[in-house]
Amino acid sequence: MIPDVILTSPVLRAQQTARIVADQLDRGFVECPWMACGMDTETLLQELFPHLEKTAVLLVGHEPDFSTAIGTLLGIAGPKAFNIRKASLTALELDEAKPGSAQLQFLIPVRLM
């Protein structure tokens, strides 16, 4: 599935990754200051709300922020209850932007890509 929008952290490494993906998909990307290292899951939920009508949104950011956010969206409690590796690709399906509302579609570690 090709994302309708690519949102990235303003940190250089995340922007470099977003640019590679955007170039391959012939898309642009949006730099989001709220996605910098230390991203707050509550802020993520607020910022995703306007994008819920889109078919797919690609987020390029950092660990452990994504593990915490994904765990919260899946309804898995605890800061270390869900752990993804750096450079992995994780897909969630959300009907609404609230904790426990997501379904995990897939998780692909970098070594399998």
Sequence and secondary structure as in RCSB ss.txt:
>XXXX:A:sequence
MIPDVILTSPVLRAQQTARIVADQLDRGFVECPWMACGMDTETLLQELFPHLEKTAVLLVGHEPDFSTAIGTLLG
IAGPKAFNIRKASLTALELDEAKPGSAQLQFLIPVRLM
>XXXX:A:secstr
   SEEEE SSHHHHHHHHHHHHHHT   EE GGGSTT  HHHHHHHHGGGTTSS EEEE  TTHHHHHHHHHHT
  STTSS   TT EEEEEESSSSTT EEEEEEE GGG 
